[in-house]
Amino acid sequence: MRRAQAMPPSPLELATEPPMSRGRVLLTAVIGFGSVVGLVLLAAYLGHHGSSRIQDTAQALIREHLVQSGRGAEIEARIVRETQELIDQLAWVLGLCFLLAAGTAGLTIWIIQRAFARLEWQSAELTRVSWQMIDGHEKLARRFSHEMHDELGQSLSGLRRMLTGVADGAFSSVRQECVGIVDEVLQNVRKLSQVLRPVILDDFGLDSGLRWLCERFGQRTQISVHYESNWAERLDGAEETHLFRIAQEALTNIARHAEATEAWVSLTAKGDRIHLEISDNGRGLKPVSGERSPSLGLVGMRARARQLGGELIIENRKEGGLMIRVTVPLRGVDPNADQEDTSFVG
């Protein structure tokens, strides 16, 4: 078994963390700006006070030394003039310092405002992802409950009635019908298992899993899907799962909303990156206002890409339709890929 690894916090854990206080940070910025202004004014006062003391001291010394020469008044006037020039220069410097402090404070507040807007957007996105996970699990549980009751329950109940109602020695007459019911039950079990997690993904890897997904999607929706790949190696189990689910969600969106007749899926490795691209010839993505939230499907795909340290780009194709591109780091081949835990991953 693999050694347990520390998992990053889930979107639900991140979304439920206490929000940061914008007012508190802005108050800190204002206090800092006020402190800078106070220091500037204090420096101005000390500079003016010091200059005045120097002027008074110099005037007293020169007056005492030159009182007999008749030039005391001239020297004193010169000292007053040069001292005033020094004070004026000091005022210019302090004024520039004040403007610089005000500009720095304004820039800091602007950066903080943008950072908080970004954090609020990410918090809302994490909340939507968390709700999608909960809602998706509930829908899946409801679907399985109905299918197990309607399909498996009825089939097994019918089989039980047949077996309990048949007379001794007459089993051969209903054997074929019993075998048919058992085959139907096995088929339903396999179908439910594939919905939970395709076995082909664990046994043969992402390339085979995506190829199987495209074939199944084309058969079910009558949308022609073209698949190509230059990567047939195994990836880490989490990487394969997330990329497969992104492709699955993208194809589901195509079937529901795109009104497309063709779709393209490609898996390519370039350098140290893996690129997964899903596109179609449908109606594309309509521009929405900034106040509207993106669909939960797109939010979930973006969250999966970020979980892998990658990025997800969504844009309309010039030829018409939508293109979704996922780029994630290539961390290398997983030698234990066939030992992955096959438990449900939503």
MOJORA-V480174 format. One line per field, one symbol per residue. phi: phi as a letter, one per 40 degrees, with the letter a starting at -180 (. if undefined). psi: psi as a letter, one per 40 degrees, with the letter a starting at -180 (. if undefined). burial: + if it has 9 or more other ideal C-beta (glycine too) atoms within 8 Angstrom, else -. A space follows every 10 residues. Layout:
phi->???
psi->???
burial->???
This chain:
phi->.cccbccccc dccccccccc cccccccccc cccccccccc cccccccccc cccccccccc cccccbcccg bccccccccc cccccccccc cccccccccc cccccccccc cccccccccc cccccccccc cccccccccc cccccccccc cccccccccc ccccccccgb cccbcccccc cccccccccc ccccccadcc cccbhcdccc cccccccccc bgccbbbaab bbccbddccc cccccccccc ccccccbcfc bbabbbbbbb gbbbbbbbaa bccgbccbcc cccccccccc ccccccccgb bbbbacccch gbbbbbbbcc chcccbccbc ccccbc
psi->iihhihiiii dddddeihii hddddddddd dddddddddd dddddddddd dddddddddd dddddedeee eddddddddd dddddddddd dddddddddd dddddddddd dddddddddd dddddddddd dddddddddd dddddddddd cddddddddd ddddeiihee dddedddddd dddddddddd ddddddhhdd dddeaddddd dddddddddd efhhhhhiie heiiiidddd dddddddddd ddddddddfi eiihhihihh bfihhhhhii faeahhhiie eiiiiddddd dddddddefa ihhhiiidei aihhhhhiih eihhefdeei heihh.
burial->---------- ++-++----- ----++--++ -++--++--+ --++--++-- +--++--++- -++--+---- -+--++--++ --+--++--+ +--+--++-- ++-++--++- -+---+--+- --++++++++ +++++++--+ ---+--+++- ++++++-++- -+---+---- ---+---+-- ++-++--++- -+++--++++ ++--++++++ +++++-++-- --+-+++-+- +---+-+-++ ++++++++++ +++++--+-+ -++++++++- --++++++++ ++-+------ -----+++++ ++++++++-+ -++--++--+ ++++++++++ ---+--+--- ------
